[in-house]
Amino acid sequence: AFISIQAFPALLDLPQDLEVSKVSCGSRHTAVVTRGGELYTWGWGKYGQLGHGDNASSDQPRRIEYLVAEGLRAEEVVCGPWTTYVCVLE
């Protein structure tokens, strides 16, 4: 799948009621934590680093549904080259 890698900052189209509290960028993917504890990721996902349960890539931010389903609140996120680390609270 083709992923548009942008060399310059770009505006994101997140739902209007979300307030971003944390941001982390990997080599080809990005993750944000909202004030409500939701985690959104997008970019290159070949190694599963987006956390959506597959290896799909995405140009659009997608919420990590697993955290919502398990009642977990994301507190911190750190993106590595091909990984994403998330600190969560129950």
N, CA, C and O atoms as a GROMACS GRO file, in nm:
protein
  360
    1ALA      N    1   0.084  -0.119   0.000
    1ALA     CA    2   0.000   0.000   0.000
    1ALA      C    3   0.088   0.124   0.000
    1ALA      O    4   0.189   0.130   0.070
    2PHE      N    5   0.048   0.222  -0.078
    2PHE     CA    6   0.122   0.348  -0.085
    2PHE      C    7   0.087   0.434   0.035
    2PHE      O    8  -0.031   0.454   0.065
    3ILE      N    9   0.189   0.484   0.103
    3ILE     CA   10   0.169   0.576   0.215
    3ILE      C   11   0.237   0.706   0.179
    3ILE      O   12   0.352   0.708   0.135
    4SER      N   13   0.167   0.814   0.196
    4SER     CA   14   0.222   0.946   0.167
    4SER      C   15   0.308   0.990   0.284
    4SER      O   16   0.256   1.024   0.391
    5ILE      N   17   0.439   0.990   0.266
    5ILE     CA   18   0.530   1.038   0.370
    5ILE      C   19   0.558   1.184   0.343
    5ILE      O   20   0.613   1.220   0.239
    6GLN      N   21   0.519   1.268   0.437
    6GLN     CA   22   0.531   1.411   0.418
    6GLN      C   23   0.658   1.462   0.483
    6GLN      O   24   0.689   1.429   0.598
    7ALA      N   25   0.732   1.543   0.410
    7ALA     CA   26   0.857   1.600   0.462
    7ALA      C   27   0.834   1.724   0.546
    7ALA      O   28   0.926   1.770   0.613
    8PHE      N   29   0.714   1.778   0.544
    8PHE     CA   30   0.683   1.901   0.617
    8PHE      C   31   0.561   1.878   0.706
    8PHE      O   32   0.480   1.790   0.677
    9PRO      N   33   0.546   1.956   0.812
    9PRO     CA   34   0.428   1.942   0.897
    9PRO      C   35   0.299   1.959   0.817
    9PRO      O   36   0.293   2.035   0.721
   10ALA      N   37   0.197   1.885   0.858
   10ALA     CA   38   0.067   1.892   0.790
   10ALA      C   39  -0.043   1.889   0.895
   10ALA      O   40  -0.026   1.830   1.002
   11LEU      N   41  -0.155   1.952   0.867
   11LEU     CA   42  -0.270   1.948   0.956
   11LEU      C   43  -0.331   1.810   0.955
   11LEU      O   44  -0.334   1.742   0.852
   12LEU      N   45  -0.381   1.767   1.072
   12LEU     CA   46  -0.447   1.637   1.085
   12LEU      C   47  -0.597   1.656   1.092
   12LEU      O   48  -0.646   1.760   1.136
   13ASP      N   49  -0.668   1.556   1.048
   13ASP     CA   50  -0.813   1.559   1.054
   13ASP      C   51  -0.859   1.462   1.162
   13ASP      O   52  -0.906   1.352   1.132
   14LEU      N   53  -0.845   1.503   1.289
   14LEU     CA   54  -0.895   1.424   1.401
   14LEU      C   55  -1.035   1.472   1.435
   14LEU      O   56  -1.071   1.585   1.404
   15PRO      N   57  -1.116   1.386   1.499
   15PRO     CA   58  -1.248   1.432   1.542
   15PRO      C   59  -1.236   1.561   1.625
   15PRO      O   60  -1.144   1.576   1.705
   16GLN      N   61  -1.328   1.652   1.604
   16GLN     CA   62  -1.319   1.786   1.659
   16GLN      C   63  -1.316   1.790   1.812
   16GLN      O   64  -1.256   1.881   1.869
   17ASP      N   65  -1.378   1.695   1.879
   17ASP     CA   66  -1.385   1.699   2.025
   17ASP      C   67  -1.261   1.640   2.093
   17ASP      O   68  -1.256   1.636   2.216
   18LEU      N   69  -1.162   1.596   2.018
   18LEU     CA   70  -1.041   1.537   2.077
   18LEU      C   71  -0.936   1.644   2.103
   18LEU      O   72  -0.913   1.733   2.020
   19GLU      N   73  -0.872   1.634   2.220
   19GLU     CA   74  -0.760   1.722   2.253
   19GLU      C   75  -0.637   1.634   2.267
   19GLU      O   76  -0.635   1.544   2.351
   20VAL      N   77  -0.536   1.660   2.188
   20VAL     CA   78  -0.413   1.581   2.191
   20VAL      C   79  -0.326   1.628   2.307
   20VAL      O   80  -0.304   1.747   2.325
   21SER      N   81  -0.277   1.530   2.386
   21SER     CA   82  -0.190   1.565   2.498
   21SER      C   83  -0.046   1.518   2.478
   21SER      O   84   0.046   1.576   2.536
   22LYS      N   85  -0.025   1.413   2.399
   22LYS     CA   86   0.109   1.359   2.374
   22LYS      C   87   0.122   1.323   2.227
   22LYS      O   88   0.025   1.281   2.163
   23VAL      N   89   0.243   1.340   2.174
   23VAL     CA   90   0.272   1.302   2.035
   23VAL      C   91   0.407   1.235   2.031
   23VAL      O   92   0.499   1.277   2.101
   24SER      N   93   0.420   1.132   1.948
   24SER     CA   94   0.550   1.069   1.926
   24SER      C   95   0.559   1.027   1.780
   24SER      O   96   0.461   0.983   1.720
   25CYS      N   97   0.678   1.042   1.723
   25CYS     CA   98   0.700   1.008   1.582
   25CYS      C   99   0.808   0.902   1.570
   25CYS      O  100   0.916   0.916   1.628
   26GLY      N  101   0.779   0.797   1.494
   26GLY     CA  102   0.879   0.697   1.459
   26GLY      C  103   0.941   0.738   1.327
   26GLY      O  104   0.924   0.851   1.281
   27SER      N  105   1.012   0.646   1.265
   27SER     CA  106   1.074   0.681   1.138
   27SER      C  107   0.971   0.697   1.027
   27SER      O  108   0.991   0.777   0.935
   28ARG      N  109   0.860   0.622   1.035
   28ARG     CA  110   0.756   0.632   0.932
   28ARG      C  111   0.615   0.622   0.988
   28ARG      O  112   0.521   0.597   0.913
   29HIS      N  113   0.600   0.640   1.117
   29HIS     CA  114   0.466   0.638   1.176
   29HIS      C  115   0.459   0.737   1.291
   29HIS      O  116   0.560   0.780   1.345
   30THR      N  117   0.336   0.773   1.327
   30THR     CA  118   0.311   0.871   1.432
   30THR      C  119   0.200   0.821   1.522
   30THR      O  120   0.110   0.749   1.478
   31ALA      N  121   0.207   0.860   1.649
   31ALA     CA  122   0.103   0.824   1.746
   31ALA      C  123   0.071   0.946   1.832
   31ALA      O  124   0.159   1.025   1.864
   32VAL      N  125  -0.056   0.958   1.869
   32VAL     CA  126  -0.096   1.063   1.963
   32VAL      C  127  -0.183   1.002   2.072
   32VAL      O  128  -0.258   0.908   2.049
   33VAL      N  129  -0.170   1.059   2.192
   33VAL     CA  130  -0.257   1.026   2.305
   33VAL      C  131  -0.347   1.146   2.327
   33VAL      O  132  -0.300   1.260   2.328
   34THR      N  133  -0.476   1.122   2.345
   34THR     CA  134  -0.570   1.231   2.372
   34THR      C  135  -0.583   1.252   2.522
   34THR      O  136  -0.545   1.166   2.602
   35ARG      N  137  -0.637   1.366   2.559
   35ARG     CA  138  -0.661   1.394   2.702
   35ARG      C  139  -0.755   1.291   2.764
   35ARG      O  140  -0.752   1.268   2.884
   36GLY      N  141  -0.839   1.230   2.681
   36GLY     CA  142  -0.930   1.127   2.728
   36GLY      C  143  -0.868   0.989   2.736
   36GLY      O  144  -0.936   0.893   2.773
   37GLY      N  145  -0.739   0.976   2.702
   37GLY     CA  146  -0.670   0.849   2.714
   37GLY      C  147  -0.682   0.758   2.593
   37GLY      O  148  -0.650   0.639   2.602
   38GLU      N  149  -0.728   0.810   2.482
   38GLU     CA  150  -0.734   0.728   2.360
   38GLU      C  151  -0.603   0.740   2.284
   38GLU      O  152  -0.535   0.843   2.293
   39LEU      N  153  -0.568   0.636   2.210
   39LEU     CA  154  -0.446   0.634   2.130
   39LEU      C  155  -0.484   0.624   1.983
   39LEU      O  156  -0.562   0.538   1.944
   40TYR      N  157  -0.428   0.712   1.902
   40TYR     CA  158  -0.446   0.712   1.757
   40TYR      C  159  -0.310   0.695   1.692
   40TYR      O  160  -0.211   0.755   1.737
   41THR      N  161  -0.303   0.613   1.587
   41THR     CA  162  -0.178   0.594   1.514
   41THR      C  163  -0.203   0.600   1.364
   41THR      O  164  -0.315   0.578   1.318
   42TRP      N  165  -0.097   0.630   1.289
   42TRP     CA  166  -0.104   0.628   1.143
   42TRP      C  167   0.036   0.625   1.086
   42TRP      O  168   0.133   0.655   1.155
   43GLY      N  169   0.045   0.589   0.959
   43GLY     CA  170   0.173   0.581   0.889
   43GLY      C  171   0.197   0.441   0.837
   43GLY      O  172   0.104   0.368   0.802
   44TRP      N  173   0.325   0.404   0.832
   44TRP     CA  174   0.368   0.275   0.781
   44TRP      C  175   0.347   0.170   0.889
   44TRP      O  176   0.392   0.188   1.002
   45GLY      N  177   0.279   0.060   0.857
   45GLY     CA  178   0.246  -0.041   0.958
   45GLY      C  179   0.298  -0.180   0.930
   45GLY      O  180   0.246  -0.277   0.985
   46LYS      N  181   0.401  -0.193   0.845
   46LYS     CA  182   0.448  -0.325   0.801
   46LYS      C  183   0.480  -0.421   0.915
   46LYS      O  184   0.459  -0.542   0.901
   47TYR      N  185   0.528  -0.373   1.027
   47TYR     CA  186   0.567  -0.459   1.139
   47TYR      C  187   0.465  -0.458   1.252
   47TYR      O  188   0.495  -0.501   1.363
   48GLY      N  189   0.344  -0.410   1.225
   48GLY     CA  190   0.239  -0.407   1.327
   48GLY      C  191   0.252  -0.293   1.426
   48GLY      O  192   0.181  -0.290   1.526
   49GLN      N  193   0.343  -0.200   1.399
   49GLN     CA  194   0.371  -0.092   1.494
   49GLN      C  195   0.255   0.006   1.512
   49GLN      O  196   0.259   0.088   1.605
   50LEU      N  197   0.154   0.001   1.427
   50LEU     CA  198   0.040   0.089   1.446
   50LEU      C  199  -0.057   0.037   1.552
   50LEU      O  200  -0.138   0.113   1.605
   51GLY      N  201  -0.049  -0.093   1.583
   51GLY     CA  202  -0.129  -0.148   1.692
   51GLY      C  203  -0.272  -0.181   1.659
   51GLY      O  204  -0.356  -0.190   1.749
   52HIS      N  205  -0.303  -0.198   1.531
   52HIS     CA  206  -0.440  -0.228   1.491
   52HIS      C  207  -0.465  -0.377   1.469
   52HIS      O  208  -0.570  -0.416   1.419
   53GLY      N  209  -0.368  -0.460   1.507
   53GLY     CA  210  -0.386  -0.604   1.494
   53GLY      C  211  -0.355  -0.658   1.355
   53GLY      O  212  -0.387  -0.773   1.324
   54ASP      N  213  -0.294  -0.575   1.271
   54ASP     CA  214  -0.258  -0.619   1.136
   54ASP      C  215  -0.130  -0.546   1.094
   54ASP      O  216  -0.069  -0.476   1.175
   55ASN      N  217  -0.090  -0.564   0.971
   55ASN     CA  218   0.030  -0.498   0.918
   55ASN      C  219  -0.006  -0.391   0.815
   55ASN      O  220   0.078  -0.353   0.733
   56ALA      N  221  -0.129  -0.344   0.820
   56ALA     CA  222  -0.175  -0.243   0.724
   56ALA      C  223  -0.119  -0.106   0.758
   56ALA      O  224  -0.096  -0.073   0.874
   57SER      N  225  -0.096  -0.028   0.654
   57SER     CA  226  -0.053   0.110   0.669
   57SER      C  227  -0.175   0.200   0.654
   57SER      O  228  -0.275   0.160   0.595
   58SER      N  229  -0.166   0.323   0.706
   58SER     CA  230  -0.279   0.415   0.699
   58SER      C  231  -0.231   0.558   0.692
   58SER      O  232  -0.144   0.598   0.770
   59ASP      N  233  -0.286   0.636   0.601
   59ASP     CA  234  -0.257   0.779   0.593
   59ASP      C  235  -0.341   0.859   0.691
   59ASP      O  236  -0.312   0.976   0.718
   60GLN      N  237  -0.446   0.798   0.745
   60GLN     CA  238  -0.537   0.867   0.835
   60GLN      C  239  -0.523   0.814   0.977
   60GLN      O  240  -0.507   0.693   0.996
   61PRO      N  241  -0.529   0.901   1.078
   61PRO     CA  242  -0.524   0.854   1.217
   61PRO      C  243  -0.639   0.758   1.246
   61PRO      O  244  -0.754   0.785   1.210
   62ARG      N  245  -0.606   0.647   1.311
   62ARG     CA  246  -0.707   0.548   1.351
   62ARG      C  247  -0.691   0.520   1.499
   62ARG      O  248  -0.580   0.505   1.549
   63ARG      N  249  -0.803   0.513   1.569
   63ARG     CA  250  -0.802   0.484   1.713
   63ARG      C  251  -0.768   0.338   1.736
   63ARG      O  252  -0.811   0.251   1.661
   64ILE      N  253  -0.691   0.312   1.841
   64ILE     CA  254  -0.658   0.174   1.880
   64ILE      C  255  -0.777   0.119   1.958
   64ILE      O  256  -0.796   0.149   2.076
   65GLU      N  257  -0.857   0.039   1.890
   65GLU     CA  258  -0.981  -0.013   1.948
   65GLU      C  259  -0.956  -0.113   2.061
   65GLU      O  260  -1.039  -0.126   2.151
   66TYR      N  261  -0.842  -0.182   2.058
   66TYR     CA  262  -0.811  -0.279   2.164
   66TYR      C  263  -0.811  -0.212   2.301
   66TYR      O  264  -0.865  -0.267   2.397
   67LEU      N  265  -0.751  -0.095   2.312
   67LEU     CA  266  -0.746  -0.026   2.441
   67LEU      C  267  -0.886   0.010   2.490
   67LEU      O  268  -0.916  -0.003   2.608
   68VAL      N  269  -0.970   0.055   2.399
   68VAL     CA  270  -1.108   0.090   2.434
   68VAL      C  271  -1.183  -0.035   2.482
   68VAL      O  272  -1.250  -0.031   2.585
   69ALA      N  273  -1.170  -0.145   2.408
   69ALA     CA  274  -1.241  -0.269   2.441
   69ALA      C  275  -1.197  -0.326   2.576
   69ALA      O  276  -1.277  -0.386   2.648
   70GLU      N  277  -1.071  -0.305   2.610
   70GLU     CA  278  -1.018  -0.358   2.738
   70GLU      C  279  -1.030  -0.259   2.853
   70GLU      O  280  -0.989  -0.290   2.965
   71GLY      N  281  -1.086  -0.143   2.829
   71GLY     CA  282  -1.102  -0.042   2.933
   71GLY      C  283  -0.970   0.018   2.979
   71GLY      O  284  -0.957   0.057   3.095
   72LEU      N  285  -0.873   0.027   2.888
   72LEU     CA  286  -0.742   0.080   2.922
   72LEU      C  287  -0.728   0.224   2.874
   72LEU      O  288  -0.781   0.261   2.769
   73ARG      N  289  -0.659   0.305   2.952
   73ARG     CA  290  -0.638   0.446   2.922
   73ARG      C  291  -0.491   0.468   2.889
   73ARG      O  292  -0.404   0.442   2.973
   74ALA      N  293  -0.461   0.516   2.770
   74ALA     CA  294  -0.323   0.546   2.732
   74ALA      C  295  -0.277   0.671   2.807
   74ALA      O  296  -0.348   0.771   2.812
   75GLU      N  297  -0.157   0.663   2.864
   75GLU     CA  298  -0.099   0.777   2.936
   75GLU      C  299   0.021   0.835   2.863
   75GLU      O  300   0.038   0.957   2.858
   76GLU      N  301   0.104   0.749   2.805
   76GLU     CA  302   0.226   0.790   2.735
   76GLU      C  303   0.242   0.704   2.611
   76GLU      O  304   0.193   0.591   2.606
   77VAL      N  305   0.312   0.758   2.511
   77VAL     CA  306   0.344   0.681   2.392
   77VAL      C  307   0.483   0.722   2.343
   77VAL      O  308   0.518   0.840   2.344
   78VAL      N  309   0.561   0.623   2.302
   78VAL     CA  310   0.694   0.647   2.245
   78VAL      C  311   0.706   0.560   2.121
   78VAL      O  312   0.692   0.438   2.128
   79CYS      N  313   0.733   0.623   2.008
   79CYS     CA  314   0.752   0.550   1.883
   79CYS      C  315   0.901   0.530   1.857
   79CYS      O  316   0.980   0.624   1.867
   80GLY      N  317   0.938   0.407   1.824
   80GLY     CA  318   1.073   0.377   1.781
   80GLY      C  319   1.074   0.366   1.630
   80GLY      O  320   0.975   0.400   1.565
   81PRO      N  321   1.184   0.318   1.572
   81PRO     CA  322   1.190   0.305   1.426
   81PRO      C  323   1.078   0.216   1.370
   81PRO      O  324   1.013   0.253   1.272
   82TRP      N  325   1.056   0.099   1.431
   82TRP     CA  326   0.953   0.007   1.384
   82TRP      C  327   0.868  -0.045   1.499
   82TRP      O  328   0.810  -0.153   1.490
   83THR      N  329   0.859   0.031   1.606
   83THR     CA  330   0.786  -0.011   1.724
   83THR      C  331   0.708   0.106   1.784
   83THR      O  332   0.735   0.222   1.753
   84THR      N  333   0.612   0.072   1.869
   84THR     CA  334   0.539   0.173   1.946
   84THR      C  335   0.520   0.119   2.086
   84THR      O  336   0.469   0.008   2.105
   85TYR      N  337   0.561   0.196   2.186
   85TYR     CA  338   0.548   0.159   2.326
   85TYR      C  339   0.442   0.249   2.389
   85TYR      O  340   0.443   0.371   2.371
   86VAL      N  341   0.349   0.186   2.463
   86VAL     CA  342   0.239   0.262   2.524
   86VAL      C  343   0.230   0.228   2.671
   86VAL      O  344   0.230   0.111   2.708
   87CYS      N  345   0.223   0.330   2.755
   87CYS     CA  346   0.198   0.313   2.897
   87CYS      C  347   0.048   0.333   2.918
   87CYS      O  348  -0.007   0.436   2.880
   88VAL      N  349  -0.018   0.233   2.979
   88VAL     CA  350  -0.163   0.240   2.997
   88VAL      C  351  -0.200   0.225   3.144
   88VAL      O  352  -0.124   0.170   3.223
   89LEU      N  353  -0.317   0.274   3.179
   89LEU     CA  354  -0.377   0.257   3.312
   89LEU      C  355  -0.508   0.184   3.295
   89LEU      O  356  -0.579   0.202   3.195
   90GLU      N  357  -0.541   0.100   3.394
   90GLU     CA  358  -0.670   0.030   3.391
   90GLU      C  359  -0.778   0.120   3.444
   90GLU      O  360  -0.895   0.079   3.450
   0.00000   0.00000   0.00000
